[in-house]
Amino acid sequence: MQYDPNKGGFIAQINVTPFVDVMLVLLVIFMITAPLLTQGVEVDLPRTETVQTLPEDTDELVLTIQKDKTIRLDKYELERKELTKHLKKLVTRSDQILYLRADEEVPYGFVVKVMSDIRAAGIQRLGVVAEPEEKE
């Protein structure tokens, strides 16, 4: 509060400028850090000639199989025996797509077993993610 002798007393106003400044700084901090928190798991994907990019703005599930056969559903690590149970809980629509990202060094047999677990969970639409082949 400030004293104003011309008006005959104290000025009872809230100065919102510092509050707005703090809120804008916090907004900038969250805008910068939010994309850093959503980084994925590092996987060496196989390369093919015809490949489409993975849609980033959808609510579809992404299952990643790392080189050491670690399975991650989005960012959560799972055991293979728990995969079907968790997928059954997460399937909300009959036309939901699950994208499978498998490291190129994972044995083919393990990938097929995981694909079988995905089908057992009721997911009929499965997309396999790859990277475009480098042209010489």
Secondary structure, 3 states (H helix, E strand, C coil): CEEECCCCEEECCCCCHHHHHHHHHHHHHHHHHHHHHCCCCCCCCCEECCCCCCCCCCCCEEEEECCCCCEEECCEEECHHHHHHHHHHHCCCCCCEEEEEECCCCCHHHHHHHHHHHHHCCCCEEEECCEECCCC
